[in-house]
């Protein structure tokens, strides 16, 4: 059963099928960071990818945008395959995919006034007079809540929240259909984080955008996501409607992630997953979560669980 079964009935805007991403480490060793992930995102929806660092979230995000390798499987957007393109980053951009990164400082050229960074994606496609380009950039900055007098400032002269608004304006410049948000609020304080999440939700509704929201912040996910896919060591272990997954998590890993957030679960001293996430270069056999799972049995060491329907979502656990 594929994850598409947990999605809405609308035709998917993004379809990922059996995605495999491997990185070469040294001469003979490779790391399989993503091990057969399939995902669908319908137009106008927000799918959140959650999991600890090392789960493969950002690797998937970068592969979608053509910024990372694709070893196997396919990525299709609006019915067109992107993963086999010789210049996959350009193909993704032309198709209508943009990305907003976590680190807004490194995402912006420190030498340029921010208006120049904002309009950069549009210049290559629709060259125009500098005054016209700047006017367009100022309008985009206003769209994300920034004053026109900030347009001439360098990134170092802005706050973290202002810089992240600039990167969002830049993502809007090429009129995308989908934006990949890779930990977009994790570097911000709580009040600014909430402002950015409200802005993203407003833009989604007004511009008809689709989001892939990558995060380990369950509070942010609860605020913005329609659906949640939970990743562990490169595999999806649970996928379903955000409200259901948060209120009634099925997989033991999802339960641990949510219980560790006081506002979402029951706070316990043992709420976080036990131990450390495994090594993607040498994942454990059977269920990859079994070394840390409180309900694991002997069969979990040998059986690789498949995603199957369970209580209104998909989950990969033989104990369910």
C-alpha positions, 0 to 999 in steps of 0.5 A: 500500500502506498502513502497516496492512499492516505492523501486526498482524492485530488490528483497529486501536484507532487508525486514521489515514488520509491525514492532512494538517495545514497551518498558515497562516503570514502572509497567503498562505503555508501550511506542510504539516507532515503530508503524507498520513500513514496509521497503524494501532495495534492494542490493547496495542501501542506505535508509535514515531514517530521523526525529527528536529525538524520531521519532523511527529511532535508535529503528528500527536500533537496532531492525534490528541488534538484539540489541533491542526488536521486539514486533510484525511484522518481519525482514527478511534479504536475505530471512531469518527471523531474528526477531524470533531468540533466539539470534537475535544479533548473527543471524544478525551478521552471516547473514551479518549485522553490525552497526556503532554507533554515539559515536565512543568513547563508541563503542571502548574498551578504554583498547585495541589498536585499531587494537584489536577492529577492528579485534574482530568481526572476531576472534570469527569466524575465530581464527588465530595467533595474528600476522595474526590477527593484519596484517588483522586489519592493512589492514582494517585500511588502507582500511578506510584511517588510517596509520599503525602506528595508529594501536597500539594507544588507542581510546583516542589517536585518533581524533573523525574522526579517531575513526569513521574510526576505527569503520567503519573498524571494521564493515568491518572486518566480510565482511558484506552485509549491514551496519546500520549507526546510526548517524555516522557523527553527532558528527563530524565537517563539514570537517570531516563529508564530508570525512567520507561520501565520504569514506562510498560512496566509500566503498559501491561502491567498496564492494557492500554494502547496507546501512541503514543510520539513521540521522537527518542531511538532508545535509548528507542524501542528499549527500549519500541516494538513498531513504528517509523514513521520520519517525514521532512518530514511523510511516512512513509519506513519502517515496520515491527517495531521490532526489524527496523527497528533491526537492519536499517534499509532507508531511507537516512534510517533508516540515518543516524538509527540509525548516529548512536546508538553503542549501536545502530549503527556510530559514524561521523563522518558518521553523522548525516544530512547537512545540515539538514532541509528547509523544510516550507513549501517541500519539495524535489520528488520524494523529500523526502530526496534533497538529503541522501541519499548514494545519491540519483540523478537520478530521486530529484529528480522521483519521489515514492516510495510506501511499498511492501513491502521485506524485511518492512517498508514503505519509500519509496525508489526505490533499494530 
